[in-house]
Amino acid sequence: MQTWIALFRGINVGGRNKMPMAVLARTLESAGCLSVRTYIQSGNVVFVSSLRSKLNLSKRLEDATEAQFGFRPNIFLQTDTDFRSAITNNPFTDAILEPKTLHFFFLDSKPDSPNIKGIAELASPSERFQLTDTVFYLHAPDGFGRSKLATGLERKLGVPTTARNYTTIHNLSEMLNVD
């Protein structure tokens, strides 16, 4: 059995793509997921599955959620090992003291040719960032909502992303530690 983290993108935002977490948990259970636990209303789920293929599991979850909710959300899957590695590789450990200023962008895939120069041009003088294969770290001390980099990042990377602040990352990590 494999422990997974599913990060649903673009749900329960501005009254669109409504997906109550209790219904989502039942939907994932009906798709064969076990020990399903959600965190806040923005589509963060920890669960166990016998499926080990990210591609097969993603398709199963997307099909199940589309059947239940009438739309097909992007789902970013991380194994518990990959998720913990993202935390371990965080280059801005000093920023965890202000967890809402530190964001992890999980990438759908490794970008073929990310526009690093364009990313740097979007960054404000106070922002710090680093790209790894499938995680982009952003420390935005002046606020995520004000960040031009946060807004324009996906276009510069050329791959879909979903972002979570460090408060969410920490809480999901804690959920992984509960058996």
C-alpha positions in Angstrom: 0.0 0.0 0.0 1.2 3.5 -0.9 0.4 6.7 1.0 -0.5 9.6 -1.3 -1.2 13.3 -1.0 -3.7 14.6 -3.6 -3.7 18.4 -4.2 -6.8 19.4 -6.1 -6.4 22.6 -8.1 -9.0 25.3 -8.4 -11.8 24.0 -6.3 -14.0 25.9 -3.9 -12.7 29.2 -5.2 -15.0 32.1 -5.7 -18.1 29.9 -5.6 -16.9 27.9 -8.5 -16.1 24.2 -8.7 -17.7 23.4 -5.4 -16.5 20.3 -3.8 -17.4 19.7 -0.1 -14.6 17.8 1.6 -16.9 15.2 3.2 -18.3 14.3 -0.2 -14.9 14.3 -1.8 -13.7 11.9 0.9 -16.6 9.5 0.2 -15.9 9.8 -3.6 -12.3 8.8 -3.1 -13.3 5.9 -0.9 -15.7 4.7 -3.6 -12.7 4.9 -6.0 -10.8 2.4 -3.8 -8.8 4.9 -1.5 -8.4 4.0 2.2 -7.9 6.1 5.3 -9.0 9.2 3.4 -8.4 12.4 5.4 -8.9 16.0 4.1 -7.4 19.3 5.3 -9.3 22.5 4.9 -11.7 23.2 2.0 -9.1 23.7 -0.8 -8.7 20.1 -1.8 -5.9 18.6 0.2 -6.2 14.9 0.8 -4.1 12.2 2.4 -5.0 8.6 1.7 -3.7 5.1 1.1 -4.1 3.2 -2.1 -3.0 -0.2 -3.5 -2.3 1.6 -6.8 1.3 2.6 -7.2 1.1 4.2 -10.6 0.6 7.9 -10.4 -0.9 8.0 -13.9 -3.4 5.2 -13.2 -4.4 6.6 -9.8 -4.8 10.1 -11.2 -7.1 9.0 -13.9 -9.2 6.9 -11.5 -9.5 9.9 -9.1 -10.3 12.4 -11.9 -12.9 10.0 -13.4 -14.5 9.6 -9.9 -14.6 13.3 -9.1 -15.9 14.2 -12.5 -18.7 11.6 -12.1 -19.6 13.0 -8.7 -19.2 16.7 -9.1 -19.7 17.3 -12.9 -16.2 18.8 -13.6 -12.7 17.4 -13.9 -10.3 19.1 -11.6 -6.5 18.9 -12.0 -5.1 16.7 -9.3 -1.5 16.8 -8.4 -0.4 13.5 -6.7 2.6 13.1 -4.5 3.8 10.0 -2.7 4.5 10.5 0.9 8.2 10.1 0.1 8.1 12.7 -2.6 6.1 15.1 -0.4 8.6 14.7 2.5 11.4 15.2 0.0 9.9 18.5 -1.1 9.9 19.6 2.6 13.4 18.5 3.2 14.6 20.3 0.0 13.0 23.6 1.0 15.8 26.1 0.5 14.1 28.8 2.6 13.9 27.1 6.0 14.2 30.5 7.7 10.8 31.5 6.1 8.9 28.8 8.0 8.8 31.2 10.9 6.2 33.1 8.8 4.6 30.1 7.1 2.1 32.1 5.0 5.0 33.8 3.2 6.5 30.5 1.9 4.8 28.6 -0.9 5.5 25.3 -2.6 4.3 25.1 -6.2 3.9 21.5 -7.2 4.5 21.0 -10.9 2.5 18.7 -13.1 5.8 17.6 -14.7 9.4 18.7 -15.0 9.5 21.8 -17.3 11.3 21.3 -20.6 12.5 24.8 -20.9 11.5 27.1 -18.0 12.0 30.8 -18.6 14.2 31.5 -15.5 15.1 35.0 -16.7 11.4 35.8 -17.1 10.7 34.4 -13.7 13.5 36.5 -12.2 12.1 39.6 -13.9 8.7 39.0 -12.3 10.2 38.7 -8.8 10.1 41.7 -6.5 13.3 42.6 -4.8 12.1 41.0 -1.5 11.1 37.7 -3.1 13.3 34.6 -3.3 12.7 31.5 -5.4 14.2 28.2 -6.4 13.1 25.6 -9.0 13.8 21.9 -8.6 12.6 19.2 -10.9 8.9 19.3 -9.9 8.7 21.9 -7.1 9.0 25.6 -7.3 9.7 27.3 -3.9 8.6 31.0 -3.4 9.3 33.1 -0.4 7.0 36.2 -0.8 7.4 38.2 2.4 5.3 41.1 1.1 2.4 38.8 0.5 1.4 36.1 -2.0 -1.6 38.0 -3.3 0.7 40.9 -4.3 3.3 38.7 -6.0 3.5 39.2 -9.8 5.8 36.2 -9.8 3.1 34.0 -8.2 0.6 35.2 -10.8 2.9 34.7 -13.8 4.8 31.7 -12.8 2.9 29.0 -14.6 3.2 30.7 -17.9 7.0 31.1 -17.4 7.4 27.4 -16.4 5.2 26.1 -19.2 3.6 23.4 -17.0 0.5 23.4 -14.8 1.1 24.1 -11.1 -0.7 24.2 -7.8 0.5 26.1 -4.8 0.2 25.6 -1.1 1.6 27.7 1.7 3.8 26.3 4.4 1.0 26.2 6.9 -0.8 23.7 4.7 2.4 21.8 3.9 3.2 21.4 7.6 -0.3 20.3 8.4 -0.3 17.7 5.6 3.1 16.5 6.9 1.6 16.0 10.3 -1.3 14.1 8.8 1.3 11.7 7.2 2.7 11.1 10.7 -0.6 9.8 12.0 -1.4 6.2 11.3 
